[in-house]
Amino acid sequence: MIVRSISDFYWLNSLRRDQKKIRTIVYKGERKRAERERFEFKIFKMIRVLDLRKLYFDNGIPTSVFDLVHLRYLSLYIEKHEYIPLSKLQNLQILIVEIGKNWADKVPIEIWRMPQLRTVRFVKTGWQCPPNMPIGEREHTVLQHLHTLTGVGAAWCKKEIFALMPNLKNLEIVLGGVTRDLWKRISCLPLIEVLRIIVGKIDYSAFSLYRSKAHDDFLKYRSTFPPTLRRLTLGGTCLPWEAMDIVGMLPNLEILELEDDACGVKPKTAWKPSEEGFPQLKFLSLCHMLCFTEWKATEDHFPVLERLFISHCPRLEEIPQEFANIFTLQLIELHDCCIHLAISAQQIEQEQEATYGSQVTNVHTYNCGQAYCFQCQHVLKRNSC
């Protein structure tokens, strides 16, 4: 088997002598436009992996790509609204697509006739609306092997759509506005383990409406959260910290990632977990939480926490000192945070050494000096909570 990493796509035709042996072609050059006529893939009949996502084809994707019936992995950039006969690739298992911003709501891709699909990822812009289902073929469109779907809009979150993906375990939803009953719809996924919900770019009026509805919707369907969740990521969701009490009730949750003001957007917000806390949580990440100022927690709230990651939380000045009593805590990692936060982490490390005679938790800090505190002042003025 031969793997070719191509930096100059004009060199592709020079591979003819190896055509029967090549199984993988990956373009790793700079992003550039390519002339469709210069590409002829039929000579690589046995290829299994094809990655051309950094190439913009002026006249559409070469049709010979869809004659590679042995493909298992395909990565493309789609710029124009064109017919893409993906259903010809019946052996395809992994599909990764970057979509031009003008086509995010009407991607010309048909996936319902591709029974071997295991992973479908849409990057950057995302895929807002699902493709139309073939008329009269519903019983043949169930994707039994699909377990990962990322970069899709809220329009995908419908009971009838989820029914076509009964074994889905990993889902990423990119919200572009107010979405009602989102949490209720997610309950239709009996095997979901990894869920990522990100609020994308929204204009100010839509964002204000979203913010007013987000908490009510979250509380309304708290009993419908999938108990199978092991990893939850929330970004820009603007929930109050009290909503995390509901998240803590998930019996199998091991990883929680809060990003871009996922919680606490009111001035000087404090996080005080409920008594139940997060009994199974092993990894906690807090990134770009600009209004997060105070953390009122004890070792009982995070009894089995192993790693704490905090990045760009300029107003947070202290990690609860009771965390020194979490014997499972192996690492505290801080990036671009206030120097006072770094000092509090080091105090936890020192307290463990003084109390137990050994260091249980390692503390790693990056760019948490006094210089960063001065940089933060400008950011906080622009983003006053």
N, C-alpha and C positions, 0 to 999 in steps of 0.2 A: 504493500500500500504506500502511496506517495501523497504527502500533504504539501500544497503550494500556498505560500503567503505572498500575495502580489502587491507590490508597492507602485508599480507602473502598469496600469491596466492594458496599455498597448502591447505589453509583453505576453499577453495571454495566448496569442496565436502561436507563439514559439514553443508551446507545450505540446504540440501535436504528437511528437514522438513518444510522449509518456501518457497519451490519452487513455489507454486501457488500464493503466496502473493508478491513475489519480483518483482519489476518493474525496478529497477536501480541497476547496478553493476559498480563500479568505482574502478580500481586498483590504489592505491596511494602510493605504496611502492617504493623502489629504483629501478632504471632501472636494469633489469636483464634478463638473458636468461631463457626461460621456455620450458619444454618438452611438445610438442603438445599432447601427449597421456594422460597427466594428466588432461586435460581440457575436460569436457563434458557439453555442454551448452543446450542440448536438454531438460534437466529437467526443465529449466527455460523458459517454453513456452510463458509466457505472458510478458516477459521482454520488456521494451520500450527503455531503455538507457544502452549502453554498452561502457565502456571506458577502453581499454587495450593498450593504446599507449606507455606505459612504458615497455611493455613486448616484448622481441625478441623471436620469436618462431623458434626453430632450424629446424624443418621439415615442416615449413609452417603454416599458420594460420589454426586453427582447423576448419574443414568443418562444424561442428555443428553450428558455428557462423552464417552461411548463411542459416540455417534452422529456424532462429528466425524471422519469417515473420511479427511479430508485432513491430519490431524495428523502432524507429523514429530517434534515434541518435546513431551513431557509430564512434568510434575513434580508429585507428589502426596504428601500425608501420609495414611497408612493407620493408623487407630486401632483399628478394630474388625474382627473376623473376618467378612468379608462377601465375597460373590461379586463378582469384578471382571472383567467380560467384555472384557479387553484384546485378545483375539484378533480383536475386531471392527475394531480399528485396524490394518489390514493395511499401511498406509504408514508406521507409526511407526518411527523410526530411533533416537531417543534417549529412554530411560526413566530417570527419577530418582525414587526413592521413599524417603521417610523412614517408618520403621515404628515403631509403638507397641511399647514394651518387652514387652508381654504376647504379642506375636505373632511374635517373631523366629524361632521355630523352625517355624512353620507358616504362612508367608505365603500368602494365598489368591490367588496370581497365576500365570497360565499364560503362559509365554513361548515354549513349543515350537512354537506355531502362528503365530509372528510372524516370517516369513522375512526381513523388511527391517531387523530390529534390528541396530544397529551398536554402541551403547553402552548398558549397563545399570549403573546406580550405585545402591547402597543405602547410605544414610548413617546415622551414629550407631549405632543398635542393630545393624544388619546383618541379613543373611538367612542363617540357619544351615544350613538344609536346602533342597536343590533341589526344585522342584515335580515332582509325579509326571509321568511320561512317558505320553502317550496310548497306551492299549493298542492294539497292532496298527498303530501309525502311526510306528514308529521311522524308517522310510526317508524320512518326510516332515518330520522334526523337526530336521534338521541346520541350524544357523544359520550359513550360509556367510559372512555379512557381519559377524557379531559379532566385534569386535576389542578391546572394553574391557568388563571385568566387575570391579566393585569392591564391597567390603563383604560378601563371602560367607563362610560358615563352611567348616570343613575337610571337611564332608560332600560338598561340591562336588568335592573333589579325588579323583575316581575316573576310571579309564581310560574307562569307558563314558560318563561325563558329558563329559569333555574331547573325546571323539570326536564329540560333537554340536556342538563349537565349534572346528573344525579350524584356523581362521585367527586364533585369539585371540592378541593381542600384549601386552595390558595386563591384569594380574590382581592384585587385592588380596584377601588372605585374613586374616580376623580369627579368631584361635584363642580358644576358650573353655575349653580344657582340654588334656589329653594327647592328642596325635595321632601315631599311629605311621605310619611310612613316608611321611610327607608329602613329603619331598624326592624320593623315588622316583616318586611320582605326578606331580610337576611335570615330570618328564622326558618325560611323554607330550605335552607341548606343543612341537611342533617349531619354532614361529615366535615364541615368547614373547620379548619384548624388555624389558618393564618388569614387575618383580615386587615386591610389597610384602607383607610378612608381619608382622602386628601381634598381639601377645598381649594380649587384652582383659582384662576383669575376671575373676579366678579366685580362689576361696577359698584360704586358706592351705595346707590339706592337698593340694589339687589342684595348687597352684603348686609345692610341694615335690616332688611326683611328676614334674611337667612338667620341672622344673629338672634332676632326676637323669637323665631320659631324653633331653633335648634334644641334648646333646653327642654321645651314642652314635649317635643317629639321624642327626645331621648327618654324622658321620664315615663311617657305614656306607654312605651313598649318595653320597659325594662325587664319584664318577666319573659319576654320572647327572645332574649339574647341566646345565641347558640351555646350550650354548655360545653361543646367540644373545642371551643377556642383555646389555643395554646399561645398565640401571639397576636397582639392587637397594636396597630399603629394609627394614631389620630394626628392629623395635621391641619391647622387653621380652622378647627371646628368650633372654637369660641365657646366651649361649654364651661359652666361653673365648676369649681373644684368638687362640689358635692356630687357631681355626676360620677366621679371616680369611686364613690362608695358602691355604686351599682356595678362598675367594672370589677371591683374587688370581690364581688359575689360569684364571679365566674370560677367554677371549681377546678378547672385545669389550666388557668392562665399562668404562664411561666415568663412571658416576655411582654413588657409594656413600653411603648415608645410614644412620647408626646412631643410634638414638633410645632413650631410656628404658631405659638399662642393657641394651642389646642384647648387649653383651659385657662381660666382666670384672666379675663381681659379688663376687669375693673381695676381702678387704682389700688395699689398696695394690696394685692390679693395674697391670701394665706391658704395653704393646703393643710388641713387637719383631717386625716383619714378617720373613718369610723372605727369603732372598737374591733370589728371583724378584720379590718385591714386587708392584706393581700397574702393569704396563707401559703400559696404555692409559687409566688413570684420569685424568679431567680435573677432576672435582668431588668433594670429600670433605666431608661434613657430620657433625659430632659434636654431639648435643644431649642434654642431661639424662643424662650419663654420670657419675653421682655417685661411683663408686668408681675412676674412671680417674685415676691419679696420675702415671704416667710414660710417656713416649713415646720409645722408642729406635729412631730411624729416620734415614736419610740421604737425600740427593737421589737415590740410585740406586733406592730403593724406590718413589719417585713421580716418575719422570723427565719426565712430560708434564703434571703437575698444573697446573691453571690457577686454581682457586679453592678456598680452604680456609675453611670456615664452622664456627665453634665457639660453642656456646651452652649456658649453665648446666652447665659442667663445673668445679665449685668447687675440686676437689682438683688439677687439672692446673695446673702452675705454669710450664711451659716448652714452647715449640714447638722442635723440633730446629733448632739453629742452622745445620745443614748445608742447610736449606731455602733459604738465601740463594743456593745454587748451582743452584736450579731456575730456569732462564731462562724457562720458560713460565708461572711463577707470577705472575699478574696481581693477585690480591686475597687478602688475609687479613682476614676479618671476624669480630669477636668481640662477643658479646652476653652480658652478665651473667656475666662470668668474673673470676677473681682478677686483681688489679693486676699481679702478677708475670708472668702470662701475656701481658698487654698489653705489658709492658716487653720481654719476649723477642721479641714480634712486631716492635716498633719497632727492636730491635737488628738484626733481619734486614734491615729497610729501610735502616738506617744502614750496615750492612756492605756492602750492594750499592752504595751511593753511594760508599763509600770505595774499594771494589775495582774497580768498573767505571766510575765517574765519572758514573753516571746511576741513577735510581730505576727498577727493574724492577717491584717489587711495591708496591701501595698497601695501607696498613693502615687499617682503619676499626674503631674501638672504640666500644661503647655500654654505659654503666653498668658499667664495669670499674675504677672507682676504689676507694679504700680503704673507702668506705662499704659497697660491695657485699661486701667481704671480711668485715666484721662481720656482715652479714646472713647470710652463708653459714654462720657458726659455728652458728647455731640450726638451720639445715637439716641440717647434717652430724651434729649431736647426735641429731636425730630419725631420721636415716637412716644410722646407723653401719654401715659395710660390714664 
